[in-house]
């Protein structure tokens, strides 16, 4: 049985970390064959205290400090301290089925992949009309694009990136460690390097992981604004557009289709018709998709519409601000 090291970057995750660790302790993979490194980024809540309680009870649970606080530093600290031939990244915001580790390790071997991941199920801890709408939007192709690990697949497929990867240890020697300049998108950028080095990444259809989404419109807006902002920063830092995929820029393209024709309409007024057409098509698609989800899932139509709008426009605004703030520097 190959040794596995599980690495969990975390900071201020007191609401989720206990549930996450409990699911890891229920894995059917032999306990003596895996270690868990929880790399804490100087949490200011009870996260570290909760983890310490597990460390005193379980020999294979360890806590490491991450003074730099961000996820790529945490992953590199974990990798440097690891002894496993296989490295699995996990997220504190998630719950993992008992077969999660054993299934990923199995497919890593049988597909001869360098990294493998599974489809995740989006869920919320507190189920209300609003949070259930958020949950559905974050699993909808209209909400998150062609991201197969969110929307699902019925077969093993080669992918550009997967969530919470299961890596062969030696791949970090070939492709390099996590880019510590990237507060976000570090997994995507690492996977691009792996593929550039001839590596194979596969997504398996087994839904073995449940990811707990943020539950307020403010939290969704804040998170996706930063995601959009970091799309621009990622391109700037890596100096390579291929470090991301086209889907990451669709919200920005849509927002520019509203703004630019309206601005240049001062020179030739018919240009504003482009903005009007773009907005009309968006609102029509928004209403149709929200209505279908509302009837199919018995959800609130207005919550669905608003969640899509918050998701799309916060993401696009982040990208636009990123251009103005960082491209000239």
MITOR-296989 format. One record per atom (N, C-alpha, C): residue in one letter; y, z, x. Coordinates in steps of 0.05 Angstrom, whole numbers, plus 5000, padded with zeros to 4 digits. Each point is the difference from the previous one (the first is absolute). Layout:
MITOR-296989
aYZX
...
//
This chain:
MITOR-296989
x497650005017
x502450004983
x502550005018
x501849814995
x502449985017
x502050224992
x501450105021
x502050214995
x502549874988
x501250144981
x502449914986
x502250205004
x502449915006
x502450165000
x501849924977
x500650184982
x501949954978
x502750115008
x502149844997
x502750085007
x501749984975
x501450224994
x501850024976
x502850075009
x501949815002
x502850075005
x501150134974
x501550225004
x501150124976
x502650165006
x501750024980
x502450175002
x500850074972
x500250264995
x500850104973
x498349894978
x497450055002
x498149904980
x498550234987
x501350224995
x498650244989
x498849944973
x501049814984
x498949954974
x497449845001
x499649865023
x497749815001
x498050075022
x500850145021
x498250025023
x497450154995
x500150204983
x497650154993
x497949834986
x500949844980
x498249824986
x498949795018
x501649905019
x499149815019
x497850115018
x500550235012
x498050135018
x497450064985
x500350104975
x497650074984
x498249754997
x501349774995
x498449754996
x498749925026
x501250055023
x498849945026
x497650185005
x500350254993
x497850195005
x497649944982
x500349844980
x497849934982
x498749735008
x500849895023
x498849755008
x497050025005
x498549794995
x497150005005
x499449935029
x502049945016
x499649955029
x499550275013
x498150025018
x499350265012
x502450145012
x500550254993
x502350155010
x500250015030
x497650025013
x500050035029
x500849735014
x500249794984
x500749745012
x502849904994
x501650174988
x502949934997
x501850235004
x502349955011
x502250195004
x502449904984
x501750194992
x502449944985
x502450115015
x501949825008
x502550095012
x502249964980
x501250224992
x502349994982
x502550045018
x501649795002
x502250005019
x502650054985
x501050245003
x502350094984
x502649945013
x501849884985
x502749925010
x502150214994
x499450255009
x501950224997
x500850044970
x497950044984
x500550054971
x501750254996
x501749984979
x501750234993
x499050144975
x497849904989
x498950144976
x497450145009
x498150044983
x497650155006
x497749835011
x500549755006
x497949825009
x498450115023
x501450095020
x498750105025
x498450254994
x501050184983
x498550244993
x497449934986
x500249814982
x497649924984
x497949885019
x500949835019
x498149885019
x498850215018
x501650205008
x498950215018
x497850164986
x500250034974
x497950144985
x497449855002
x500149744998
x497649835002
x498950015028
x501850015020
x499150005028
x498450255007
x500750234988
x498650245005
x497250014988
x499649834979
x497449994986
x498249775010
x501249785008
x498449765006
x500549935030
x497849985014
x500149945029
x500949725006
x499749814982
x500749735005
x502849924990
x501550204990
x502849954991
x501850115022
x501949835009
x501850085022
x502949924992
x501950155009
x502849934996
x501349955026
x501649785001
x501649935024
x502949984992
x501750055019
x502949994995
x501149735007
x501949914984
x501349745005
x503150054999
x501150075023
x502950055001
x501849774992
x498949755003
x501649774993
x500049944970
x498150134985
x499950014971
x499049744986
x500149775012
x499349754986
x497149935003
x499049834982
x497149934999
x499049875025
x501449805012
x498849875023
x499650205024
x501850185003
x499750215021
x497550174993
x499850074975
x497750164991
x497449865005
x499849754994
x497549855004
x499449985030
x502049955017
x499449985029
x499250275011
x501150224990
x499250275009
x497150044992
x499349934976
x497250034991
x498149835015
x500749755006
x498249835015
x499650105028
x502150105013
x499850105027
x498250255001
x499950154979
x498450244999
x497249964989
x499549754991
x497549954986
x497749965020
x497650054990
x497549955015
x498149814985
x500749924976
x498349834985
x500049715008
x497849864997
x499949715005
x501449854978
x500350144977
x501349874977
x502450184992
x502349874995
x502450144991
x500649934971
x500450194983
x500849954972
x502650134995
x501949844991
x502650114992
x499850074970
x500950244994
x500250084971
x502850094994
x500650014975
x502750084991
x499750264983
x501950185004
x499950254986
x500549974970
x501149784991
x500749954972
x497649894985
x497650035010
x497749864988
x497550194998
x498249914983
x497450134997
x497949795006
x497850095014
x498049825010
x497350064988
x498549804990
x497450054989
x498150105021
x497850144993
x498150105019
x498849795018
x500049754991
x498849785016
x502049845016
x502550105001
x502149855013
x499449945029
x499550215016
x499649975029
x497549845005
x497850074987
x497449875006
x500149704992
x501449944978
x500249724992
x501749835019
x502350115009
x501649855019
x498649965026
x498650215010
x498649975025
x497749794997
x498750004978
x497849814995
x501149715001
x502249954986
x501149734999
x501349925027
x501050205014
x501249945027
x497849885018
x497650114997
x497749915017
x498949734990
x499549994973
x498649764990
x501849754999
x502650034999
x501849775000
x501049945028
x499450175019
x501049975028
x503049995000
x501350154983
x502950014998
x501250185021
x502649965005
x501550185018
x501550214983
x500449944975
x501350184981
x499149934972
x499550214985
x499049954972
x501350214982
x500549914975
x501150194981
x499049934972
x500750174981
x499049954972
x502349994981
x499549894977
x501950004978
x500750294992
x502550054995
x500750274991
x500749994970
x499650234987
x500850034972
x502650165000
x502049904987
x502550144997
x499850204977
x500950245005
x499950204979
x502450195003
x500350184982
x502150215001
x498750274995
x501150215012
x498950264995
x500750104972
x502549974992
x500950094974
x500349774981
x498449994980
x499849774982
x501850034975
x502249845000
x501949994978
x500449714994
x501549944978
x500649724993
x501449865023
x501850145013
x501549885022
x498249955025
x498550215008
x498449975025
x497749804996
x498949984976
x497949814995
x501149715001
x502549974992
x501349745002
x500449935030
x500950195015
x500449965029
x497349925013
x497950144992
x497449945011
x499249714995
x500449904976
x499249724993
x501749805015
x502550055002
x501849825014
x499249975030
x499250225012
x499349995028
x497249885005
x498649934979
x497549865003
x500249724989
x502349924992
x500449744987
x500949795021
x498949764999
x500949795018
x503049944997
x501150024976
x502849964996
x501650225014
x498850235003
x501450235013
x499749995030
x497649955010
x499550025029
x499149745014
x500149784985
x499449745012
x497049965004
x499249845019
x497249935004
x498650195020
x500750254998
x498850215017
x497350074989
x497849885011
x497450034987
x498950285001
x500850165019
x499050285001
x501150164977
x502349914989
x501150144976
x499049884974
x499849744999
x499349864975
x497049974996
x498550015022
x497149994998
x498849745009
x497450005007
x498549765007
x497150054992
x498549784995
x497250044991
x498149925022
x501049955025
x498349935022
x501250095026
x498350015021
x501150055027
x501749775008
x502450055010
x501849795007
x501550075026
x500549795016
x501750045023
x502850054992
x501450185013
x502750084992
x501850025024
x502749994994
x502050035021
x500350305007
x499750164979
x500350295004
x498450154979
x499350245005
x498650174981
x501250285002
x499850164978
x501050275001
x498150195015
x501150195014
x498450225012
x497649885015
x500549845020
x498049855014
x497850175013
x497749875003
x497750115014
x499649815024
x500750105024
x500249835024
x497750075020
x499249805015
x498550055024
x501950115021
x499150205014
x501750145019
x501249815021
x498349825010
x500949825022
x502249814992
x500449964974
x502149814992
x502850085009
x500450275003
x502650095008
x500549955030
x497949965015
x500349925028
x500649705002
x499049844981
x500549725000
x502749924988
x500650114976
x502449924986
x502350195005
x499550235011
x502150205004
x500050214978
x501550215004
x500250224981
x502149934979
x500650204983
x502049964979
x502849985013
x501649824989
x502849965009
x501750234990
x500850185019
x501550244992
x502849944991
x501049765003
x502749934991
x500049954970
x497649974988
x499849934972
x499450244983
x502050114987
x499550224982
x498349914976
x500349754992
x498449894979
x498849735009
x498149904986
x498749745006
x498450015026
x499550245011
x498550015025
x497149914997
x498850054977
x497249904996
x499949704998
x501949894985
x500149714997
x500449865027
x501950105016
x500649885026
x497650035019
x498750235000
x497650045017
x497849804992
x499649964974
x497949824991
x500749715007
x502549935000
x500849735009
x499349965029
x500450215016
x499349985029
x497049985004
x498550154983
x497149985002
x499049724994
x501149874979
x499249734993
x501049805021
x502350055012
x501049825021
x498250015024
x498650235004
x498150035022
x497249914993
x499849864978
x497449894991
x498350204984
x501250224992
x498550204985
x499649934971
x498150124987
x499449954972
x500550254983
x501449964978
x500650224981
x499049924973
x498450194988
x498949944974
x500750214979
x500449914976
x500450174977
x497450004983
x499050234993
x497650014984
x500850084971
x498449914980
x500950044972
x499550284990
x498450165015
x499450274991
x502650164997
x500550114976
x502350174996
x499350295006
x500450085025
x499150265010
x502350195005
x502449914995
x502350165006
x502050004977
x501150234994
x502050024979
x502750095013
x502049834997
x502650065012
x501950114979
x501250225005
x501750134980
x502949915004
x501049864980
x502749885002
x502150214995
x502449935008
x502450174993
x500549984970
x501150214989
x499950034971
x502850004986
x502149955015
x502649984988
x501349735008
x501849904983
x501449755007
x501750035025
x501150245004
x501650045024
x498349985025
x497650134999
x498249995023
x499049725005
x499449854979
x499149725003
x502349835012
x502450044991
x502349855010
x500550065030
x499950265007
x500550085027
x497949895019
x497550024992
x497849905017
x500149705004
x500549854978
x500049715002
x502549895013
x502250154998
x502449925015
x499450025029
x498750215009
x499350025029
x498049795008
x498149944982
x498149795007
x501449735004
x501949944983
x501549755003
x501750005025
x501350225006
x501650035024
x498349965025
x497650125000
x498349985023
x498749735003
x500049844980
x499149725003
x501849865020
x502650034997
x501949875018
x499950135027
x499850265001
x499850145026
x497549915015
x497849974986
x497549925013
x500349735013
x501249814986
x500449745012
x501850025025
x502150164997
x501950035023
x498650135024
x498550214995
x498750155022
x497949835014
x498349864983
x497849855011
x500949725009
x502449924991
x501149735006
x498049784991
x498750054977
x498049824991
x499750024970
x500749784985
x499850004971
x497150034991
x498149915017
x497250014992
x498850285001
x501750205009
x499050284999
x499850104972
x501149854981
x499750064971
x499149754986
x499550024973
x499249774984
x502349924981
x499749764989
x502149894983
x500650194976
x497950134989
x500350164977
x502050235004
x500450085025
x501850225006
x502949924996
x500649744998
x502749904998
x500749884973
x498049994982
x500549884974
x502250144984
x500050274999
x502250144986
x502849935011
x500249985027
x502549935012
x500849714992
x498149825000
x500649724993
x501049994971
x498750164982
x500950014972
x502950104998
x500650225014
x502650124999
x502149805010
x499449865022
x501949805010
x500449774981
x497949944984
x500349784980
x501950084978
x500550264997
x502050094981
x502850025012
x500150095025
x502650055012
x501349755011
x498649845017
x501349785014
x501149794981
x498549904980
x501249804982
x502450114986
x500050264993
x502350114986
x502550015018
x499550065025
x502350015019
x501149725005
x498349805004
x500949735006
x500949854974
x499550134977
x501049874975
x503050004999
x501350155017
x503050005002
x500949725010
x498249875016
x500749745010
x499149784981
x497750044987
x499049814980
x498550154979
x501150024977
x499150194979
x497149954991
x498949755000
x497249974990
x498050155016
x500750095025
x498150155016
x499150264986
x501850114983
x499350254987
x497649964981
x499549754992
x497749954983
x497350065014
x500049975027
x497650075015
x499450304998
x502150165002
x499750294997
x499150074972
x501249874980
x499250054972
x497149924995
x499149785011
x497349914996
x498050195014
x500750095024
x498350185015
x499750264985
x502250114990
x499950254985
x498549974974
x500449784986
x498749954975
x496949995003
x499249865021
x497149975005
x498850285007
x501550155016
x499150275007
x499750184976
x502150004983
x499950184976
x497849914981
x499649744998
x497949904982
x497250095010
x499649965026
x497450095012
x499750304997
x502250155005
x499950294998
x499250094972
x501249884980
x499450084972
x497149934992
x499149765007
x497349914993
x497950185013
x500350055026
x498150165014
x500050294991
x502450114995
x500250274990
x498850034972
x500449804983
x498950014974
x496949995001
x498949835017
x497149985003
x498850275009
x501450125020
x499050265010
x500350224979
x502249994985
x500550204980
x497850004979
x499349764991
x497949984979
x497250055011
x499549905024
x497350035012
x499450285008
x502050145011
x499650275011
x501250224982
x501349924978
x501350194982
x502150165015
x501849855013
x502150125015
x502849944988
x502050145010
x502749974991
x501349745012
x500749824983
x501149745009
x502550045017
x501850184992
x502650035014
x499550145027
x498250195002
x499350125026
x498949795019
x498449824989
x498849795017
x502249815010
x501749914983
x502249835008
x501850125021
x500750254995
x501850145019
x498750055027
x497450065000
x498650045025
x499949745016
x499449784988
x500149745014
x502849955012
x502150044984
x502749955009
x500750185023
x499450264998
x500650195022
x498549915025
x497449944997
x498449925023
x501149755014
x500549794985
x500949755011
x502850025012
x501950114986
x502850005009
x500550205022
x498650235001
x500350185022
x498949885026
x497749874997
x498849875023
x501849785011
x501049834982
x501749785008
x502650105012
x501250214988
x502550115010
x499650115028
x497750135005
x499450105027
x500049785020
x498749784993
x499949775019
x502849885005
x501649984979
x502749895002
x501750185018
x499950264995
x501550195017
x499049985029
x497449975003
x498949975027
x501249775015
x500449784986
x501349765013
x502850065009
x501650124982
x502850065007
x500350215022
x498250204999
x500350225019
x498849955028
x498049835001
x498549995025
x499849735013
x500549784985
x499749745013
x502149955021
x502550094994
x502249965019
x499950175025
x498450224999
x499950185023
x498449905023
//
